[in-house]
């Protein structure tokens, strides 16, 4: 890309993003203040924080899809509007958030999305406090240590019947070719199948979530989302965070392809035991890998 064009794109991106960043600061402050009253009015705080989250996430989604021309294609099961669910997905890049939000928006659940986040964020002024007020699960990935935090999150969903998409990237880290090679060695040593184009999923968090949310009558399903990208013939190549915010015509002119495939599994049809749930998740990842391999072949001929 010519240097002059790169400068234009950077200036354009800054001009587009600056108002959103200013609003994000105000939103984080408002969410942080809600944390002060959460103990006394948890239902009200959940509702208000969901409205604030919707406004923040819808704005950045508009930047990505409308201002910057990202063409997200969708396939698979049609997800019901307003339905609460456990959501699992593979993790490739920052752009994964846009992909999942595109589905959530179409299902009227964007403001109700709750993502597993790193516990270190809790100490970040305003941003971390805001995530805490919203009811985001703040975890360390040590599931024994995280039990109290998960009980806090699950209590609101189960007892208060908060409508929620509880979203996790089951691989716990982004896909890279190096990590894929490391996963291949681990799977061979532990006699586990290695899914194509994916890492092996972590099962403990999924099992804990399912076993808790079975008790929530309004959580009806697990949504298994498979995310795929391509750029100039290279599969699993996605734009970085700044590119998603600055590049005009990111699909038509820059050549990025974005696709998300959804599968809906009724929660009451999932296995009952922890061991069977681990195998269930493993099988979903094998199937996701086959789907991704088919998508790669489809894109290579289009």
N, C-alpha and C positions, 0 to 999 in steps of 0.2 A: 504494500500500500504506500503511495507517495506520502512523504512527510507532511506536505501541506494539507492533504486530505485527512490524515490522522489528527492533525491539530484541529481541523474543522469539526471532526467527530467528537473530539474531547471537549471542545467548547460547547458543542450542541448538547452533549451528555450532561455537562455541568449545569447548563441552563434548564434542562428538563428535570434534573434530579433535585436541584436546590430547593424548590418549593416543597417537594415531598419530604426532604430531609428536615426542613423547618417544621413541617406538620408532624413528622415522626417525633421530634423533640417535644412538642406540645402534648402529643399522645402519650409518650412515655411519662411525662410529668403527671398527666391526669390519671394514668394507671397507677403510678406510685402513690398518689393521694388516696386512691381507692383502697390500697392495701391497709390504710389506717382504719377503715370501717368494715373490712372484710369479716372480722370476728363477730360483728353485730348484725350484719346484713349480707350474708354470703350469697344468697340468691340474687339480690339486687346487684351486687358487685359482679357476679358472673354475667348477668345480662348486659350491664353497662360496658364491661370490658369486651364483651363479644361485639357490641356495636362499634366500639372504638377500633378493635382489631379489623373488623370488616372494612372500615373506611381506609385504614392504612394499607391493607393487603389488596383491596380493590384498586386503589390508586396505582400501586406499583405494577399490578397486573395490566392495567390500561397502558402504562408506559411500555411494557414489553410487547403486548399484542397489538395495540392500536398505534401508538406513536412509532414503535420500532418494527412493526410488521411481522412479528413472529407468527407463523402459521402452525398451530398445534392441531394435529390430527388425532382422533380418538376412535378406539374400537373396543369390542367386547361387550360386556353386559351393560345395560342401561341402569344406572343407579337411581334409586327412588329419591324423590325430593324430600328433604327434611329427615332423612333416616340416619339415626346414630349408628356408628360402626367402629370396629377396630380396623385400622388401615395399615397395611404393610407394603413396603416398596423397596426396590433396589435403589442404590445410591451411586450416581455418576458425577454430578456436579452441582454447583449452586442453582443451576437452571431447573433442577428437580422440583424446587419449591413452586416455580411457575406452573409446572406440569400438573402437580397435585392440586394447586389452587384453581386451575382451569376446570377440573372436574368438580371441586368443591363449590365453585361459583355456580356451575350448572345444576348442582344438587341443592342449592340454597343452604349450604353449610359452611360457607367461607369463614364467617365470623366465629363459627363454633369449632374451628380446627384447633387442636391442641397438640403440640409437637413435643416429643422427648428432647430435652435440652441438657447441656452439660451443667453440672451443679455449680461450677465455678462462676457461671453467669449471675448467680444469685447475689453475689457481692458487688456487681457492677451497678453503680448508682443509676437510678431511673430505668435504664434498659432492663437490668436483671430484676429490679423490684417490680417493674411492670409485668414481666413474664410470670413472676411469682403471684402477683395479684390475679392474673388471668386464670390461674390454675394449671399452668404448664408443669408437667412432671420434670423436676430438676434432679438428674441422676448422675451417679459416678461410674456406672457400669459394673459396680460391685453389688450384686443383687441382694446380698445379705445386709449390707450397709444401707441400701436404698429402700428397705422394706417400710420404714416409717413414712418416707416421702411418698411412696406408692399408695400406702394406706390413705394418706391425706387426699391424694388426687382421686383415687377410686371411690372414696366415701361420698364426694360430691356427685359423682356420676351415678353411683348405686343408690344411695339414700335419697338424694335430692332430685334424681332423675334429670340431671343436666343434659341437654342434647349435645352430642359431641362426636367429632371425628378424632379419635385418639391415634395419632400417626407416629410410626417409627420406621426407621431404615434398618431392617433386620440384619444387615451385614455389619452395622455399627461403624462403618468407615466407607469412604468413597472408593470406587473401583479404580484401580490402575493396573497396567500390565504387570508391574513388579509384584503387587499384592496378589494378583491372580496366580503368578508362578509360585508364590509362597503358599497360597491356599492349595494349589495342586499337590505340593509336597505333603502338606498336612493331611489332605484327604487320602492320599496313597498310604501314609503311615497309619491312619486310623480307619482304613477300609470304609471310606465314605465317598459317595458319588460327587464329583466336582461339576457343578452346573456350568454350561457354556456361557461365556461373556459375563460371568457373575462370580462373586466370592461366596464362600459357604456361609449360610445364615447362622446367627447366634440365636439359640433357642430359649434361653432362660427368661429373657424379658417377655417374649411372646407368650410363653406358657403362663407366667405370672399374670399377665394382662388378661388372657382368656379366662383363666380360672377365677379371677376376681369379677370380671364383667359378665360372666354367666348369670350373676345374681341381679343384674340390671335388666328389668323386663323390656325396656325400650331399646336396648342394644341388640339388634337382630342379626347382625352379620359381620363377617370379616371381608374386607375389600382387599384383594390382592392386585396391586398395581405394578405394571411392568413398563419401565421408561426406556425409550430408545432415542438415539441421536445419530446424525450423520453430517459430515461436513466435507464437501468436495471429494466424495467417494470414500472417505475414511469413517468407518463405523465406530460408534461410542465416542465420538469427538463432539464436545459441547462447548458453547461459548463460556468464558469466565464471567464473573459478576459484572465487571465494568463494561464488557462487551454487550451484555444483555441490556444495559442502560444507555449506551451511547450509539450503537450501530443502527442506522436507518435501513429499512428493508432487509432485516437480518435474514429472512428466508429467501425472498425473491432475488436480491442482489448479492448477498453474502453467501448464499448457498447452504445455510443451516436447515436441517430437517429435524422436526420435533414430533414425537409420537408417544402416546400413552395408551396402554391396553388395560382394561379393567375386568376383573372377575369377582363375582359376588358369591360368597359361600354362607349359607344360613348357619348361625352360631350353634343352633341346637343339633346340627348334623356333624359337628366336629367331634373327634374322639374325646373320651372322658379322662384318661390317664395322662400324666405328664410325659411318659415315654412315647405314647401314641401321638401326642400333640407334636413332639419333637420330630417324629417321623413324618407327620403330616406336613409340617413346614418344610422339611427337607424335600419332600416330593413336589411341593409347589415350586421350589427353586429349580428343581430339575426341569419341570414343565416350562418355567419362565425362560430358562436357558434355551430350550428347544424353540420356543416362540421367538426369542431374540435372534436365533440362528436363521429362522425362516424370514424374519424381517430384514436381516442383513442381505440375504439372497434376493429378496424382493427389490430392495433399494438398489442393489448392484446392477439390476437389469432395467431400471427405470430411468 
